[in-house]
Amino acid sequence: MVQAKRYKNKVGLKAVQEIVSAKSYYGADECWVITNNYFTAPAMKLGNINDVLLIDRDELVEWMLEEDKGEGLA
């Protein structure tokens, strides 16, 4: 499952709580939260505890640059 968040401010606990709940409810094997911003420390802690992959703006930009070079995601 992937949840995308386009926020002006850092992504907080609520977004990670949503995906953790959805992961359990739908029986997903893997969950990601992707944002154009960054995550708060509590959101990162909750994500780590629940094996949620958190992709912030730095990693997202890196992925986009790799894709633009034709390298794809590894």
C-alpha positions in Angstrom: 0.0 0.0 0.0 1.2 3.5 -0.8 -0.1 6.7 0.7 1.1 10.0 -0.9 1.0 13.2 1.1 1.5 16.7 -0.4 1.9 18.9 2.6 3.3 22.4 3.3 4.4 21.2 6.7 6.0 18.0 8.0 4.0 14.9 7.9 2.9 13.8 11.4 1.6 10.9 13.3 -1.9 10.9 11.7 -0.6 9.8 8.2 1.5 7.0 9.6 -1.4 5.9 11.9 -3.7 5.7 8.9 -1.3 3.5 6.9 -0.6 1.3 9.9 -4.3 0.7 10.4 -4.8 0.1 6.7 -1.9 -2.4 6.7 -3.5 -4.4 9.4 -7.1 -4.1 8.1 -6.2 -5.1 4.5 -3.5 -7.5 5.4 -0.9 -5.7 3.3 2.7 -7.0 3.2 4.3 -3.6 2.7 3.3 0.0 3.3 4.9 3.3 2.2 4.2 6.9 3.0 5.6 9.3 0.4 5.7 13.1 0.8 7.0 16.2 -0.8 8.1 17.3 2.7 9.6 15.6 5.7 8.3 13.6 8.6 8.1 14.6 12.3 10.2 12.6 14.7 7.2 10.9 16.3 6.0 9.9 12.8 9.4 8.4 12.0 9.4 6.5 15.2 5.9 5.0 14.6 6.9 4.2 11.0 10.0 2.4 12.1 8.2 0.4 14.8 5.6 -0.7 12.3 7.9 -1.4 9.3 6.4 1.4 7.2 8.8 2.8 4.6 8.8 6.6 4.9 10.0 8.4 1.7 10.7 12.1 2.3 11.4 14.8 -0.2 15.1 14.2 -0.4 14.6 10.5 -1.3 11.8 11.3 -3.7 13.9 13.9 -5.5 16.7 11.3 -5.7 14.3 8.8 -7.2 13.1 11.3 -9.8 16.7 12.2 -10.8 17.6 8.5 -11.1 14.5 7.9 -13.3 15.4 10.9 -15.4 18.8 9.4 -16.1 17.2 6.2 -17.1 18.6 4.3 -14.1 15.2 3.3 -12.7 14.5 2.4 -9.0 16.8 -0.3 -7.5 
